[in-house]
Amino acid sequence: MGKSFLSSQISRISNILLRGVERQLTDYKNRFSSIEEINQFISKLLVTDLNLERAYSTAVDFFGSDRVRFAAVDGTEYSRRLFDFILFFGGAYAATGEIQFHEDSKPVVDYHTRYIEEGRGISSCIPVYINEVPEIDQTFFSEGDDPEGLLTQPLSEQEIADNSQIANWIMTFAEYYLAYLLVTDSREPVNILFLDRSLSGTQRAIAKETSKKTYWDKKCAILGFKVDGETVDKNDLFIGRYHVLNPELGLPPARGDFLRHSMILLLEGKDSPLTLKQICEELGIGDPVREDKVGRYLNSLVREKIILKSHSEYRINPRYRNSWDRICNMVRTLGQRIFREDIEESATSSKMIINYEDDASQYLSTLDIAFLTLFCFYMLIEECWKRRVLLLGITKDTAASDFKNHFIPVCSNCNLFGCTVSPECFSNLPNTDRMLLQHYSFNCSDVLHPPWSLTEYDSAFTTIVPDHDRGPRYVRGARKNKITIERLFLKTYVQLQEAEHDSKLRSNVLLIDRLAYPEYDMRKENIEIFHQIYVGEEPVNVFVIKNENGGRELMNLTLVTLAATTTSTIPEVFGHNKPLFIADNVAKWNYSLFKNLIDTTKEWIMTNKDLKKFVYYMTSFRERRGEIERLRRGA
């Protein structure tokens, strides 16, 4: 007698599953065997010599004190469909404490314990009718033939609820706005700030999310928002997208997508107009091809009325000289409104609705929140430079592979560390940097002991690959030949702990981003590479902090600080950052409170006698079916 249909299907699926898993495991085993070729290269990048005395002197020089305050910020989000609308919740919460640095011993960390009563946190809850979500959420925007940019295909209510990113954007904005509040607090200023995300990755992702100008007119509620008697317009948004001004770091760089912004910010700081030649000299541009590009970009900015031209001289339009101040005031106003203001008892409108003087109103879209988050991020960076705050981003389970696929190939092509790696080797290595480095650490457990880190390198390497056809110092953009902003963040990988009873049992490798500081990071060993563009080439000056040349003060301070803020007494924190662990638990506690509040609200509505006639129709078919199935199973 043959097998039944059900048993044959189960047998077939189990066979597919088994063979598929075996193939993947064999492939991964083969990848690990390819690491030997790259071992020499990795060994030249390791930093293992923690110097406590030097960390102490760096802390005193950088912070102005050997005892500093720290804060760690983590966020949480929640969305729940409630009858005909969806509730979106997002918030951010902080764990705080103090670190005392010593010359001859490890830093001592004191954690503030009254997080619930005295902790710092912000949050917001936004109810939105389900049919309005596609008009607010950029996930559903379309660049098709529809002039309104609306959906061209209908979605079910469940698809809208499952794919919406509104709660995530509220949470992201909350994290950066809370970080900004902590850094600018005049009573208890923060000296070290930990964020539970990649700094460079976030900046790059949000800049991309705000790049589609076709959405700005229809989907940006902040256009027309009045600040100090002036309204925010498209030119303000354009200027703010890369408003990262630090002349000592050469930011923004005078190349690529940032050339227009470098010219705008140059003229913004000048009281008298400049000629084309003077502008090129100020920006360090002497190549005729690049000078011609500057001239063309200047003319485009004149057409946009951002720059004014008179007798071959250029100056900033007075309307936009204070553009950044206007943007910062808008971020503070809307951040305060969304996260900190109580809603008046008589108010019926949401905190997410912008009301204009002509009685029109519009929801803040996720595109608006992306702009606010990006601007708030730049405001945070400015304050960290001004107040000497060490800004660190920590990513736990990272899937990044730029160290393997970008940094090593470029350095190998330039022979930067005195050794090369064959191009064939890279495709055979483990898929992620984390797995590559963890396996390397495991194999070298007899000589390599945590805490250790890689030497720091520019986050721009994430988007750089070598151009083998042109030569050792030539590169191209990894995607669409674009290279992200350089000299803004440095990144590295660290491993902080090993088990006392087994040296092969080690914590996960973490990805660390930190903000660049000109006094410590503008070193002679930073390299210049050349990016081939459509016409001519542009130099890209990137950070590479070499071991043998010194200049590792902040790298050493960062590693000493991270090693001091981990612990093996809590299993979940083994090799991770305890301040972020505490912040995560505070966020989860607030998440559970809000979830219970929503569930209780639904029960109140379901049992409200005044709504008894409507409750049946207020619930969706899925909800009714699920409730009936639950009762049937219970019976």
C-alpha positions as CSV (number, residue, x, y, z in Angstrom):
1,M,0.0,0.0,0.0
2,G,1.4,3.4,-1.0
3,K,2.0,6.3,1.3
4,S,-0.8,8.7,2.0
5,F,-0.7,12.2,0.5
6,L,0.1,13.8,3.8
7,S,3.0,11.5,4.7
8,S,4.5,11.8,1.2
9,Q,4.4,15.6,1.5
10,I,6.0,15.6,4.9
11,S,8.7,13.2,3.7
12,R,9.5,15.4,0.6
13,I,9.7,18.6,2.7
14,S,11.9,17.0,5.3
15,N,14.3,15.7,2.7
16,I,14.5,19.2,1.1
17,L,15.1,20.7,4.5
18,L,17.8,18.2,5.4
19,R,19.7,18.5,2.1
20,G,19.5,22.3,2.1
21,V,20.8,22.7,5.6
22,E,23.7,20.2,5.0
23,R,24.7,22.1,1.8
24,Q,24.7,25.4,3.7
25,L,26.7,24.0,6.6
26,T,29.3,22.5,4.2
27,D,29.6,25.8,2.4
28,Y,30.2,27.6,5.7
29,K,32.8,25.1,6.8
30,N,34.6,25.6,3.5
31,R,34.5,29.4,4.0
32,F,36.1,29.1,7.4
33,S,39.0,27.1,5.9
34,S,39.8,30.0,3.6
35,I,40.6,32.4,6.5
36,E,44.2,31.3,6.7
37,E,45.2,33.4,3.7
38,I,43.9,36.6,5.4
39,N,45.3,35.9,8.9
40,Q,48.5,37.9,8.2
41,F,46.5,41.0,7.1
42,I,44.2,40.9,10.2
43,S,47.1,40.5,12.6
44,K,48.5,43.8,11.3
45,L,45.2,45.6,12.2
46,L,44.8,44.3,15.8
47,V,45.0,46.6,18.8
48,T,45.5,44.6,22.0
49,D,47.6,46.8,24.2
50,L,45.2,48.7,26.5
51,N,47.1,51.6,28.1
52,L,45.3,52.7,31.2
53,E,47.7,55.6,31.9
54,R,47.2,56.9,28.4
55,A,43.4,56.5,28.6
56,Y,43.5,58.6,31.8
57,S,45.5,61.4,30.2
58,T,43.3,61.4,27.1
59,A,40.1,61.5,29.2
60,V,41.5,64.5,31.2
61,D,42.5,66.2,27.9
62,F,39.3,65.4,26.0
63,F,36.7,65.8,28.7
64,G,38.6,68.2,31.1
65,S,38.1,65.8,34.0
66,D,38.9,62.3,35.1
67,R,35.3,61.8,36.2
68,V,32.6,62.0,33.6
69,R,28.9,61.3,33.1
70,F,27.6,58.9,30.5
71,A,24.2,58.1,29.0
72,A,23.0,55.1,26.9
73,V,19.9,55.5,24.8
74,D,17.7,52.8,23.4
75,G,14.3,52.8,21.8
76,T,11.1,50.8,21.5
77,E,8.2,50.7,19.2
78,Y,4.7,49.1,19.1
79,S,1.8,49.2,16.7
80,R,-1.6,47.7,17.2
81,R,-4.7,47.7,15.0
82,L,-7.7,48.8,17.0
83,F,-10.9,48.5,15.0
84,D,-10.7,51.0,12.1
85,F,-7.5,52.7,13.0
86,I,-3.9,51.7,14.1
87,L,-2.1,53.0,17.2
88,F,1.6,53.7,16.6
89,F,3.8,54.0,19.7
90,G,7.5,55.0,19.7
91,G,9.8,56.0,22.5
92,A,13.4,56.3,23.7
93,Y,14.8,55.8,27.2
94,A,18.2,56.4,28.8
95,A,20.4,54.8,31.4
96,T,22.9,57.1,33.1
97,G,25.9,56.9,35.4
98,E,29.4,58.1,35.9
99,I,32.9,56.8,35.1
100,Q,36.0,57.5,37.1
101,F,39.3,57.0,35.2
102,H,42.5,56.1,37.0
103,E,46.1,56.1,35.9
104,D,47.0,52.7,37.2
105,S,43.8,50.7,37.3
106,K,40.6,50.1,35.3
107,P,37.9,52.8,35.3
108,V,35.3,52.5,38.0
109,V,31.7,52.7,36.7
110,D,28.8,53.9,38.9
111,Y,25.3,53.3,37.5
112,H,22.4,55.4,38.6
113,T,19.7,53.0,39.8
114,R,16.5,55.0,40.1
115,Y,15.6,54.6,36.4
116,I,11.9,54.3,36.8
117,E,11.5,57.2,39.2
118,E,14.2,59.5,37.9
119,G,15.1,58.2,34.5
120,R,15.1,60.1,31.2
121,G,12.7,59.1,28.5
122,I,10.3,60.4,25.8
123,S,7.6,58.8,23.8
124,S,4.5,59.5,21.7
125,C,1.4,57.6,20.6
126,I,-0.2,58.4,17.3
127,P,-3.7,57.0,16.3
128,V,-4.2,56.9,12.5
129,Y,-7.2,55.7,10.5
130,I,-6.1,52.7,8.5
131,N,-7.0,54.2,5.2
132,E,-4.8,57.2,5.9
133,V,-1.7,55.2,6.6
134,P,-0.6,54.9,2.9
135,E,-0.8,58.7,2.6
136,I,1.5,59.1,5.7
137,D,3.9,56.2,5.4
138,Q,6.7,56.5,2.8
139,T,6.7,52.7,2.5
140,F,3.6,53.0,0.3
141,F,4.5,56.1,-1.7
142,S,4.6,55.5,-5.5
143,E,6.6,57.4,-8.2
144,G,4.3,56.1,-10.9
145,D,2.0,58.0,-13.2
146,D,-0.2,59.1,-10.3
147,P,0.6,62.8,-9.8
148,E,-0.5,62.6,-6.2
149,G,2.1,59.8,-5.6
150,L,-0.5,57.5,-4.1
151,L,-0.8,53.8,-4.3
152,T,-1.5,52.4,-7.7
153,Q,-2.6,49.0,-6.4
154,P,-5.0,48.3,-3.6
155,L,-3.7,46.8,-0.4
156,S,-5.7,44.8,2.2
157,E,-6.0,46.3,5.7
158,Q,-3.8,43.6,7.1
159,E,-1.0,44.3,4.5
160,I,-1.1,48.0,5.5
161,A,-0.9,47.2,9.2
162,D,1.9,44.6,8.7
163,N,4.1,46.8,6.5
164,S,3.8,50.2,8.0
165,Q,7.0,51.8,9.4
166,I,5.4,54.7,11.2
167,A,6.2,53.4,14.7
168,N,9.8,52.7,13.7
169,W,10.3,56.2,12.5
170,I,8.8,57.7,15.6
171,M,11.2,55.6,17.7
172,T,14.2,56.6,15.6
173,F,13.4,60.3,15.9
174,A,12.8,59.8,19.7
175,E,16.3,58.2,20.1
176,Y,18.1,61.1,18.5
177,Y,16.0,63.8,20.0
178,L,16.5,62.3,23.5
179,A,20.3,62.1,22.8
180,Y,20.3,65.8,21.8
181,L,18.4,66.7,25.0
182,L,20.9,64.8,27.2
183,V,23.9,66.4,25.5
184,T,22.5,69.9,25.8
185,D,21.2,69.6,29.4
186,S,22.8,72.4,31.3
187,R,22.3,70.8,34.7
188,E,23.7,67.4,34.1
189,P,25.7,67.4,30.9
190,V,26.7,64.1,29.4
191,N,30.3,63.4,28.4
192,I,30.0,59.9,26.8
193,L,26.9,58.9,24.8
194,F,26.2,55.3,23.8
195,L,23.6,54.7,21.0
196,D,22.3,51.3,20.1
197,R,22.8,51.7,16.4
198,S,25.4,52.3,13.7
199,L,26.0,56.0,13.4
200,S,27.3,55.9,9.8
201,G,24.7,53.4,8.7
202,T,21.9,55.6,10.1
203,Q,23.2,58.8,8.5
204,R,23.6,57.0,5.1
205,A,20.1,55.4,5.3
206,I,18.2,58.5,6.3
207,A,20.0,60.7,3.7
208,K,18.8,58.1,1.1
209,E,15.3,58.2,2.5
210,T,15.1,62.0,2.0
211,S,16.7,62.1,-1.4
212,K,13.6,61.9,-3.6
213,K,12.6,65.5,-4.4
214,T,9.5,64.3,-6.3
215,Y,8.0,63.5,-2.9
216,W,8.8,66.8,-1.2
217,D,6.0,69.0,-2.6
218,K,3.2,66.5,-2.0
219,K,4.3,64.6,1.1
220,C,6.3,67.1,3.3
221,A,4.1,68.8,5.8
222,I,7.0,70.7,7.2
223,L,7.1,72.7,3.9
224,G,5.4,75.9,4.9
225,F,5.9,75.4,8.6
226,K,6.6,78.9,10.1
227,V,9.6,79.4,12.3
228,D,10.5,82.9,13.6
229,G,8.3,84.6,11.0
230,E,9.9,82.6,8.1
231,T,8.4,79.5,6.4
232,V,10.5,76.4,5.7
233,D,10.8,75.8,2.0
234,K,12.5,73.2,-0.3
235,N,15.8,75.0,-0.4
236,D,15.9,74.9,3.4
237,L,15.5,71.1,3.2
238,F,18.1,70.8,0.5
239,I,20.6,72.9,2.5
240,G,20.0,70.9,5.7
241,R,20.4,67.4,4.2
242,Y,24.2,67.6,4.4
243,H,24.7,70.4,6.9
244,V,27.7,68.9,8.6
245,L,30.0,71.9,9.0
246,N,33.5,71.3,10.3
247,P,36.3,73.1,8.4
248,E,39.0,71.4,10.4
249,L,37.8,68.0,9.2
250,G,37.1,69.4,5.7
251,L,33.4,68.8,6.0
252,P,31.4,68.7,3.9
253,P,33.9,67.5,1.3
254,A,34.1,69.4,-2.0
255,R,33.3,66.4,-4.2
256,G,30.4,64.3,-5.4
257,D,27.0,64.9,-3.9
258,F,28.5,67.2,-1.3
259,L,30.1,69.8,-3.6
260,R,27.0,72.0,-3.7
261,H,26.7,71.9,0.1
262,S,30.4,72.8,0.5
263,M,29.9,75.8,-1.7
264,I,26.7,76.9,0.1
265,L,28.3,76.6,3.6
266,L,31.4,78.4,2.4
267,L,29.4,81.4,1.2
268,E,27.2,81.2,4.3
269,G,30.2,82.0,6.4
270,K,31.5,84.9,4.3
271,D,30.5,88.5,4.7
272,S,31.7,89.5,1.3
273,P,31.0,87.8,-2.1
274,L,33.6,85.6,-3.8
275,T,34.5,84.9,-7.4
276,L,34.6,81.5,-9.0
277,K,38.4,81.4,-8.7
278,Q,38.2,82.4,-5.0
279,I,35.6,79.7,-4.3
280,C,37.8,77.1,-5.9
281,E,40.8,78.2,-3.9
282,E,38.9,78.1,-0.7
283,L,37.7,74.6,-1.5
284,G,41.2,73.4,-2.6
285,I,40.2,72.8,-6.1
286,G,42.8,73.5,-8.8
287,D,42.0,71.0,-11.5
288,P,40.3,72.7,-14.6
289,V,37.8,69.9,-15.0
290,R,36.6,70.2,-11.4
291,E,36.7,74.1,-11.6
292,D,34.3,73.8,-14.5
293,K,32.0,71.6,-12.4
294,V,32.0,74.2,-9.6
295,G,30.9,76.8,-12.1
296,R,28.1,74.7,-13.4
297,Y,26.9,73.9,-9.9
298,L,27.1,77.6,-8.9
299,N,24.8,78.5,-11.8
300,S,22.3,75.8,-10.8
301,L,22.3,77.2,-7.3
302,V,21.7,80.7,-8.7
303,R,18.7,79.4,-10.6
304,E,17.4,77.9,-7.4
305,K,17.9,81.3,-5.8
306,I,20.0,79.9,-3.0
307,I,23.0,81.9,-4.2
308,L,22.9,85.3,-5.8
309,K,25.3,86.4,-8.6
310,S,26.4,90.0,-9.4
311,H,29.3,91.0,-11.6
312,S,30.9,87.5,-11.6
313,E,30.7,87.4,-7.8
314,Y,28.7,85.0,-5.7
315,R,27.1,85.4,-2.3
316,I,24.5,83.5,-0.2
317,N,20.9,84.7,-0.6
318,P,20.1,86.5,2.7
319,R,17.0,84.4,2.9
320,Y,19.1,81.3,3.5
321,R,22.0,82.7,5.5
322,N,20.1,81.6,8.7
323,S,18.6,78.5,7.1
324,W,20.2,76.1,9.5
325,D,19.0,78.1,12.6
326,R,15.5,78.0,11.2
327,I,15.7,74.2,10.7
328,C,17.1,73.7,14.2
329,N,14.3,75.7,15.7
330,M,11.8,73.7,13.8
331,V,13.3,70.4,15.1
332,R,13.2,71.6,18.7
333,T,9.6,72.9,18.3
334,L,8.2,69.7,16.7
335,G,10.3,67.5,18.9
336,Q,8.9,69.2,22.0
337,R,5.4,69.0,20.6
338,I,5.5,65.3,19.6
339,F,7.3,63.9,22.6
340,R,6.9,66.3,25.6
341,E,3.8,68.4,25.4
342,D,0.5,67.2,27.0
343,I,-2.5,67.3,24.8
344,E,-5.1,69.8,25.9
345,E,-8.4,68.3,27.2
346,S,-10.4,70.3,24.6
347,A,-8.0,69.5,21.7
348,T,-9.2,67.1,19.0
349,S,-6.3,67.2,16.6
350,S,-3.2,64.9,16.8
351,K,0.3,66.1,17.7
352,M,1.3,64.8,14.3
353,I,-1.0,67.2,12.4
354,I,0.5,70.5,11.1
355,N,-2.0,73.4,11.0
356,Y,-1.3,76.3,8.6
357,E,-2.5,79.9,8.6
358,D,-5.0,79.3,5.8
359,D,-6.8,76.7,8.1
360,A,-5.4,73.9,6.0
361,S,-3.8,70.9,7.8
362,Q,-1.6,67.9,7.0
363,Y,-0.3,64.9,8.8
364,L,3.5,64.7,9.3
365,S,4.5,61.9,7.0
366,T,7.4,59.4,7.6
367,L,9.3,61.5,5.1
368,D,8.9,64.5,7.4
369,I,10.0,62.5,10.4
370,A,13.0,61.3,8.4
371,F,14.0,64.9,7.7
372,L,13.5,65.8,11.4
373,T,15.6,62.8,12.5
374,L,18.4,63.6,10.0
375,F,18.5,67.3,11.1
376,C,18.4,66.3,14.8
377,F,21.3,63.9,14.1
378,Y,23.4,66.7,12.7
379,M,22.4,69.0,15.6
380,L,23.6,66.2,18.0
381,I,26.9,66.0,16.1
382,E,27.5,69.7,16.3
383,E,26.9,69.7,20.0
384,C,29.3,66.8,20.5
385,W,32.0,68.7,18.7
386,K,31.3,71.8,20.6
387,R,31.0,70.2,24.1
388,R,33.6,67.4,23.6
389,V,31.1,64.6,24.0
390,L,32.4,61.1,22.9
391,L,29.6,59.8,20.7
392,L,29.7,56.0,20.2
393,G,27.3,53.7,18.2
394,I,27.3,50.0,19.1
395,T,25.8,47.4,16.9
396,K,25.4,43.8,18.3
397,D,24.2,41.4,15.7
398,T,25.6,43.2,12.7
399,A,25.4,41.7,9.1
400,A,28.0,44.2,7.9
401,S,30.6,42.9,5.5
402,D,32.4,46.1,4.4
403,F,35.6,45.2,6.3
404,K,35.9,42.0,4.2
405,N,34.5,43.3,0.9
406,H,35.7,46.9,0.9
407,F,38.3,47.9,3.4
408,I,40.7,44.9,3.0
409,P,40.5,44.9,-0.9
410,V,41.2,48.7,-1.0
411,C,44.1,48.5,1.5
412,S,45.5,45.4,-0.3
413,N,45.3,47.1,-3.7
414,C,47.2,50.1,-2.2
415,N,49.6,47.8,-0.3
416,L,48.9,50.0,2.7
417,F,49.9,47.5,5.4
418,G,52.7,45.8,3.6
419,C,50.8,42.8,2.5
420,T,48.2,41.9,-0.1
421,V,45.4,39.4,-0.4
422,S,44.3,37.7,-3.6
423,P,40.9,38.8,-5.0
424,E,39.8,35.2,-5.2
425,C,40.1,34.9,-1.4
426,F,37.4,37.4,-0.6
427,S,34.5,35.5,-2.2
428,N,35.4,32.4,-0.1
429,L,35.5,34.1,3.3
430,P,32.5,33.9,5.8
431,N,29.6,36.1,4.8
432,T,29.9,38.7,7.5
433,D,32.7,40.6,9.2
434,R,31.4,39.4,12.6
435,M,31.7,35.7,11.8
436,L,35.1,36.3,10.1
437,L,36.6,38.0,13.1
438,Q,35.0,35.7,15.7
439,H,36.4,32.7,13.9
440,Y,39.9,34.3,13.7
441,S,39.7,35.1,17.4
442,F,38.7,31.5,18.2
443,N,41.6,30.0,16.2
444,C,44.1,32.4,17.8
445,S,42.8,32.0,21.4
446,D,46.2,30.9,22.7
447,V,47.8,34.3,21.7
448,L,44.9,36.7,21.2
449,H,42.9,37.6,24.3
450,P,40.0,40.1,24.7
451,P,39.6,43.0,25.0
452,W,40.9,43.7,21.5
453,S,39.9,45.8,18.6
454,L,40.8,46.4,15.0
455,T,42.4,49.6,14.0
456,E,39.9,52.3,13.2
457,Y,39.1,53.2,9.6
458,D,36.8,55.6,7.8
459,S,33.1,54.7,7.6
460,A,33.2,55.8,3.9
461,F,34.9,52.5,3.2
462,T,31.5,51.0,3.4
463,T,30.8,52.4,-0.1
464,I,34.3,52.1,-1.6
465,V,35.7,49.3,-3.7
466,P,39.1,49.2,-5.6
467,D,39.3,50.1,-9.2
468,H,41.9,47.5,-10.3
469,D,41.8,48.7,-14.0
470,R,43.1,52.2,-13.1
471,G,45.7,51.5,-10.5
472,P,46.5,51.1,-6.8
473,R,45.2,54.4,-5.5
474,Y,42.0,54.4,-7.6
475,V,38.6,53.5,-6.3
476,R,34.9,53.6,-7.4
477,G,31.6,53.7,-5.6
478,A,30.3,50.3,-4.6
479,R,26.8,51.2,-5.9
480,K,26.0,53.6,-8.7
481,N,29.6,54.8,-8.4
482,K,28.7,57.0,-5.3
483,I,30.9,57.3,-2.2
484,T,29.3,58.4,1.1
485,I,30.7,61.3,3.2
486,E,34.2,60.8,4.6
487,R,36.0,62.0,7.7
488,L,32.7,62.1,9.7
489,F,32.8,58.7,11.5
490,L,35.4,56.0,12.2
491,K,34.5,52.4,12.7
492,T,36.1,49.3,14.2
493,Y,35.2,45.9,15.6
494,V,35.8,44.9,19.2
495,Q,35.7,41.8,21.3
496,L,35.5,42.5,25.0
497,Q,35.4,39.3,27.1
498,E,36.4,35.7,27.3
499,A,35.2,33.1,29.9
500,E,37.5,32.5,32.8
501,H,37.2,28.7,32.6
502,D,37.6,28.4,28.8
503,S,39.6,30.8,26.7
504,K,37.9,29.7,23.5
505,L,34.5,30.8,24.9
506,R,34.3,34.4,23.9
507,S,31.8,37.2,23.5
508,N,30.4,38.3,20.2
509,V,32.3,40.8,18.1
510,L,30.6,44.2,18.1
511,L,30.7,46.9,15.5
512,I,31.6,50.3,16.9
513,D,31.1,53.7,15.2
514,R,32.4,56.9,16.7
515,L,32.3,60.5,15.7
516,A,35.6,61.9,14.3
517,Y,37.3,64.7,16.2
518,P,39.9,66.9,14.2
519,E,42.3,67.3,17.1
520,Y,42.8,63.6,17.4
521,D,42.0,62.1,14.0
522,M,43.5,64.5,11.4
523,R,46.8,62.6,11.1
524,K,49.5,62.4,8.4
525,E,48.9,58.7,7.8
526,N,45.3,59.3,6.6
527,I,45.4,58.4,2.9
528,E,44.2,60.0,-0.3
529,I,42.6,57.9,-2.9
530,F,41.1,58.9,-6.2
531,H,37.5,58.4,-7.4
532,Q,36.9,58.2,-11.1
533,I,33.7,60.1,-12.0
534,Y,32.0,60.7,-15.3
535,V,34.4,63.5,-16.3
536,G,37.8,63.6,-14.5
537,E,38.6,62.3,-11.0
538,E,38.1,63.6,-7.5
539,P,40.3,62.9,-4.4
540,V,38.8,61.2,-1.4
541,N,40.7,61.7,1.8
542,V,39.8,58.9,4.2
543,F,40.8,58.0,7.8
544,V,43.0,55.0,8.4
545,I,44.5,55.0,11.9
546,K,47.7,52.9,11.6
547,N,49.1,51.1,14.6
548,E,52.7,52.0,14.2
549,N,52.3,55.7,13.9
550,G,50.7,56.5,17.2
551,G,47.6,58.7,17.0
552,R,45.4,56.1,18.7
553,E,44.4,58.2,21.8
554,L,40.6,58.1,21.2
555,M,40.8,54.4,20.0
556,N,42.6,53.5,23.3
557,L,40.1,55.6,25.4
558,T,37.1,54.0,23.6
559,L,38.4,50.4,24.1
560,V,39.2,51.0,27.8
561,T,35.7,52.6,28.3
562,L,33.9,49.7,26.5
563,A,35.9,47.1,28.5
564,A,34.9,48.9,31.8
565,T,31.2,49.0,30.9
566,T,30.8,45.3,30.3
567,T,30.4,42.5,32.9
568,S,30.4,38.7,33.1
569,T,28.1,38.7,36.2
570,I,25.0,39.1,34.0
571,P,24.9,36.4,31.3
572,E,23.1,38.7,28.8
573,V,25.7,41.4,29.1
574,F,28.7,39.1,28.6
575,G,30.9,41.1,26.2
576,H,28.2,43.7,25.5
577,N,27.6,47.2,26.9
578,K,25.9,47.3,30.3
579,P,24.5,50.9,30.0
580,L,22.7,49.9,26.7
581,F,21.5,46.7,28.4
582,I,19.9,48.7,31.2
583,A,18.4,51.2,28.7
584,D,17.0,48.3,26.7
585,N,15.3,46.9,29.8
586,V,13.8,50.3,30.7
587,A,12.5,50.5,27.1
588,K,11.0,47.0,27.4
589,W,9.3,47.9,30.7
590,N,7.7,51.0,29.1
591,Y,6.7,48.9,26.1
592,S,4.9,46.4,28.3
593,L,3.1,49.2,30.1
594,F,1.9,50.7,26.8
595,K,0.9,47.3,25.4
596,N,-1.2,46.6,28.5
597,L,-2.8,50.1,28.2
598,I,-3.8,49.4,24.6
599,D,-5.2,46.0,25.4
600,T,-7.2,47.4,28.3
601,T,-8.5,50.2,26.1
602,K,-9.8,47.7,23.6
603,E,-11.5,45.7,26.4
604,W,-13.1,48.9,27.6
605,I,-14.5,49.7,24.2
606,M,-15.8,46.1,23.7
607,T,-17.7,46.3,27.0
608,N,-19.0,49.8,26.7
609,K,-22.8,49.7,26.7
610,D,-23.1,52.8,24.6
611,L,-21.1,51.1,21.8
612,K,-22.8,47.7,22.0
613,K,-24.7,48.1,18.7
614,F,-21.5,49.0,16.8
615,V,-18.9,46.7,18.3
616,Y,-19.7,43.8,15.9
617,Y,-19.1,46.0,12.9
618,M,-16.1,47.8,14.4
619,T,-14.1,44.5,14.5
620,S,-12.5,43.1,11.4
621,F,-13.4,39.7,9.9
622,R,-10.0,38.3,11.0
623,E,-10.5,39.4,14.6
624,R,-14.0,37.9,14.8
625,R,-12.9,34.7,13.2
626,G,-9.9,34.5,15.5
627,E,-12.0,35.1,18.6
628,I,-14.6,32.4,17.6
629,E,-11.8,29.9,16.9
630,R,-10.2,30.7,20.3
631,L,-13.5,30.1,22.0
632,R,-14.1,26.8,20.1
633,R,-10.6,25.5,21.0
634,G,-11.2,26.4,24.6
635,A,-14.5,24.5,24.6
